[in-house]
Amino acid sequence: MGEGAESGRVRDEESFPGSDQTHENRWTTTWSYNPPMKGKVGEALSAGDLYVALQPIVNFERREVFGHEALARCKSPLFKEPRALINEALASACMGELGRALRAMAAQSCPRTALFLNLHPAEFNEGWLVRRDDAIFFHDETIYLEITESVPLSHYEHCHGVLREIRGRGISLVVDDLGAGYSNLKYIADLSPEVVKLDRDLIANLRSQTRMHKLVTAIVRLCDDLGAKVVAEGIETIDEMRAVIDTGAHYGQGYLFARPAVPAPMVDWKVLEMRRE
């Protein structure tokens, strides 16, 4: 599971289950497994500490929610940072089981909109993802599985068979974090994703009429030519939003619109009224 659209950081401003900021009708559930997941991750799951926070992805042109990204979160102090949860799951060899549990939580907590779900590369080495009873195959709206662009291309080649199988069942593919890590544009041509997400590193302090803006605009045009829609991640300021819209990006995500929360938060649509100076 990915650490979230905001570079894996869990900020104090997020809404957590049980906090003063959480809506009264928050969604909670307890998941059981036979056999149960082992180790500290299994204990956190059994205790009801694991949950998913939802962050909206907005359609700039239509001014509506395109979908929500589900971000793995945990109330246990052991796993306050999502990376700690992932590392423990990897060490305990239960990444596949954790991914399956989080996908089920996400599908139940947000049944009426498209869902963006992060996949860790280790999940391709286990059989959980292709099981026909996985929650992603029963969701009413489109499921977008996010594959991080920072993973070496060799791992993608290993995963092509799994990707073909799940895409054949109607699941869409997202290349995540474009602009970070290996930054290999060949992924887009090879994988033919429906969506490409631009990493926060490309968006931070972005301004129109700059060399970086020209670069991002070229990347958006390339993705468009290859049939992929573009989500700009990590938008935090009005100026960044304006510059992103000027690149031609289709969708935006970030704290400017809404912070991850449970249940899915309302979008601050007033900020889109300031898209022009």
N, C-alpha and C positions, 0 to 999 in steps of 0.2 A: 504494500500500500504506500502511496506517495505521502510525502510530508506536508503537502498542501501548496496552494498557489502562492503563498508568501514565503518561499524559500525555507519551509519547514519550521518557521517560527510560530509559537503560540503566544500571542500578545495578551496583555492584561485586559484589553478591551473586548475580547471575544466573549460571547455568551455561552456559558457552560450549564449543563443540566444541574439544577439545584442551586444556581446562583441567583442573585437578585435580578440579574438582567434577563433571565430565561423566562419565556412566556409560561403562563400557568398551565396551558394544555400541552406541555412538552411531551415528546414521545419517548417512552422507555420500554424496554423489554429485556428478558433474560433468555439467553441462548443456551441450549444444552446439546451435547454431542455424545455419541455412542460409538467408540469410546471417547471420553472427554479429552479435550486438548490438555497436554501435560505442561508442567513448568509454570513459571511466573506469568506468562501470557495467558495460560489456561485459567490460572487463579483469578486474574483480572477479569477475564471473560465471565467466569462463574459468579464473581462478585457483582457483576453488572457495572463494572467501571469503564468498560469499553463502549464507545459510541461514535457516531459520525456527526460532524458539524457540516452544515450546508452553506455554500457560497454561490450567489447567483452569477450567471453569465448573461450579460445584457446585449440585446440586438440594437445597435446604434440607430439604424435606419427606421426600424419599426417601433422603437422605444418600448420593448417588451422583454420579458425574461425568456431567453433561449433555452436555458437549462440550468442545472445546479451541479457544482462539483462537490463530491462527498469526501470529506477530509477526516482521516482517522485521528481520534482523540481518546485520551484516557484520564480518568479522574485520579488514578493512583499516583502518588508522588514519585513512584519508581519510574513512571513513564510519562512524566509531565511533557517532555519533548517527544514528538512523534518519532524522531530518529532513534531514540532509546527503545521504543516499542518495536520498531523494525529490527534493530540489531539483536534484541532478545529473541524475537521470532526466528531470525536466521540462525542464531546460536542453538536454539532448541529444535531446529529442523521442523518448524510448524508454520512456515510462511504461507504455504498453500491453504492450510486450514484457517489461518487468521484472515487471509484474503477472502475466502468464501464467507466467513462470518460477517465481515464488514460489508461485503456486497449485499448480503441479505438484509442487514440493518439499513443500508442506504435505500434499497428498493422499497422497503416497508415504510421508511420515514418520508419518502418523497415520491408517491405513486403516480402523480399526475403531470410530471414534467420530465424532460430528457435528463439523463444522469451521466455525469462524467466521473468515471471510476479509475483510480490509479492502479497500475499493475507493477509489482516488483519483478525484475527479471527472474528471480529464483522461482517464481510461481510457474514458470514454463517447464521447470524440471519435475514438477509433480502433476498428478492427474486430476486435481480438483477443478481446474478451470474448464475442462471440456465435459464435465459431468452434466448430463441432460437435466438434472434437477436443480442446477444452479439458478439462483434468483434472477440472474441477468436474462435468462431465456423466458421469463414470465412477466417482465415489466411491461406495462401498457405503452410506454413511450420509448423513444430511441435510447439505447445504451451506447455510450462512447467510452471505449477502453483506452486509457492514456498510457502510452509506452514512452518512457523518457528517452530523449534524444542524446543524453549523455552516456548511454550504454554503447560499448563498442559494436560496430557493425557485425562482427563475427557472431554475437549473441542473437542478433536479428535473423541471421541465416539459419541458426539452430532452431529458431522459433517459427519459421515460416509455415510449417505444417500445422501447428496449433492455431496460428492466426487465420489460415485459410479455412480451417474447420469452423471456428467460432464466427467468422465473418459470413460463412455460408449459411449460418443460422440467423442472420439479420443484425449482427452486432457491428457497430461502426468503429473505426480506428482513429486514434488521435496520436500524432507525434508531438510529444510534450517537450518543453524546455528548449525549443530551438533558439540557438544563440548562446547556449551554455555548454560546458563540457567539450565534447568532440566536435560539435558544430559541423557535422557532415551532412551537407545538403543532399547527398546521394540517397539518404534515407527516404526523402520525400518521393523521389522518382521510383525507388525500389518497392516501397510499401504502399504507395497510392492511398494515403490516408484521406478520410473525409474532412478532417480538421487538423490544422497545425496551430500549436500554441507558442507564441513568442515569449521567451523568458524575460523575467523582470530586468535582467541586465541590459536588455535592449531598450527597455521602456523607461527606466529610471532617468529622470531629468531630461527626457526627450523634448526637443523644441523644434518647431518648424524652421525651415530655411537653414538647416545645419547639415554637415556631412553625415552624421549619424541618422538624421531624418531621411536623407536620400538613400542610405543603405537599407533602412527598415522598409521604406516605400518600395525599393527594388525587390526585397524578399516577399513582401505582400503580393506584388504583381506576379512573381514567379510562382508562388503557391496558387494564386488564382488561375494562372495559365495551366497548372497541373491539376486543376479541379478540386483544390482544397480550400475550404474557408479558413479564415484566420481569426484567432482569439489573441488579444493582447493581454497578458497577465500582469498583475501587480500595479495597476493604475491607482495612484494615490493622490494626485493633484489635478486641478482643473487644467493646468497647462499641459500636463502629460496627456490627459484625455483629448484635448484639442489637437495636439500633435499626432496622436494615434489615429484619430478620425481622419486627419489630413492624409495619412498614408494609404487610406482605403481599406483598412482592417474592418472586418465585418462585425466583430463582437469584442466586448471588453469585460474585464474581470478585475476586481481589486477593492480595497477598503474605501475608495471614493464612493462606490455604489452601495456596498453593504459588507459588513464583516461576517465571517462564518458564525453561524448560530444554530441553535436547536429550539424550535423547528426552523424551517427556512425563513430568513429575515426578509423584511420588506426592502425594496430598492428605493434609494433616494433619487427619485426621478427629476428633482429640481436641478440637479447638477447638469443634466443633459440640456437644460434650457440655457446653460452658459457655455455651450459648445462653440459659440462664436463670440469673439471679443466685442 
